């Protein structure tokens, strides 16, 4: 992936290819519609902050175009990722939980 403002290969709503997932997730802080934020780090850690309360978890790419997140002590979810593109630039990611179909949109801060 190149600069967030110019990536001619990304189309709004298209799936993020597995080969691009790590770079897409670790690109920067994501801000969700409710104000919560999330950061993914290259070492497989993630921090979700909701109303000032941080929760630390782990993430990994499953290999089939999805990624898994684990939140101790026992919550695990699998998500597919989609691009959010505006004016030919990547501005965020959509997360769709595989088992429930619930979608969350996060925009790069």
C-alpha positions in Angstrom: 0.0 0.0 0.0 1.1 3.5 -0.7 0.1 6.8 0.8 -3.4 6.8 2.4 -4.5 9.5 0.0 -3.6 7.7 -3.2 -3.9 4.0 -3.9 -5.4 3.4 -7.4 -5.7 -0.4 -6.6 -8.1 0.0 -3.7 -11.8 0.3 -4.4 -14.4 1.2 -1.8 -15.9 -1.9 -0.3 -13.5 -4.3 -1.9 -11.9 -7.0 0.4 -8.5 -6.2 1.7 -6.2 -9.0 0.3 -4.5 -11.2 2.9 -1.1 -9.9 1.7 -2.1 -6.3 2.5 -3.9 -7.0 5.9 -0.9 -6.5 8.2 0.0 -3.2 6.6 -3.6 -2.0 6.5 -4.2 -2.9 10.2 -0.9 -1.4 11.5 -1.1 1.8 9.3 -2.4 3.9 12.2 -5.0 4.5 14.8 -8.5 3.7 13.7 -11.5 5.7 15.0 -14.9 4.1 15.0 -18.3 5.9 14.8 -18.9 5.7 18.5 -15.5 7.4 19.2 -13.7 4.3 20.3 -10.2 3.9 18.9 -8.1 0.9 18.1 -4.4 0.4 17.4 -2.8 -2.8 15.9 0.9 -3.3 16.3 3.2 -5.4 14.1 3.9 -7.8 17.0 0.3 -9.0 17.0 -1.0 -6.9 19.9 -4.0 -4.6 19.7 -5.5 -2.0 22.1 -9.1 -0.9 21.9 -10.0 2.2 23.9 -13.7 2.8 24.6 -14.7 5.7 26.8 -11.2 6.0 28.1 -11.0 2.3 29.1 -8.3 0.3 27.3 -8.6 -3.3 26.5 -5.6 -5.2 25.3 -5.8 -8.2 22.9 -4.0 -10.1 20.2 -4.5 -10.4 16.5 -3.3 -12.6 13.7 -4.0 -13.1 10.0 -5.7 -16.4 9.4 -4.4 -16.8 5.9 -7.6 -17.0 3.9 -8.3 -13.3 3.8 -9.6 -13.0 7.4 -8.0 -12.1 10.7 -8.6 -13.3 14.2 -8.7 -11.2 17.3 -8.4 -12.6 20.8 -9.5 -10.7 23.9 -8.6 -12.5 27.2 -9.8 -14.3 29.0 -12.0 -16.1 26.3 -13.4 -13.9 23.5 -12.2 -14.7 20.0 -13.7 -13.3 16.8 -12.8 -13.6 13.1 -13.3 -10.6 10.7 -13.1 -9.9 7.1 -11.7 -6.5 6.1 -12.8 -4.1 3.4 -11.4 -0.9 2.2 -13.0 2.4 2.9 -12.0 4.7 0.0 -13.0 8.3 -0.6 -11.7 10.4 -3.6 -9.4 7.5 -4.6 -7.6 7.4 -1.2 -7.8 4.8 1.5 -9.3 6.5 4.6 -10.2 3.4 6.7 -11.2 -0.2 7.0 -14.6 -2.0 7.5 -14.5 -4.9 9.8 -17.2 -7.6 9.3 -17.5 -10.3 11.9 -17.6 -13.6 10.0 -20.0 -15.4 12.4 -22.6 -12.7 12.8 -22.1 -10.4 9.8 -21.9 -7.3 12.1 -20.0 -4.5 10.5 -17.8 -1.8 12.1 -16.2 1.0 10.2 -12.9 2.5 11.4 -11.3 5.5 9.9 -7.6 6.3 10.1 -7.0 9.2 12.5 
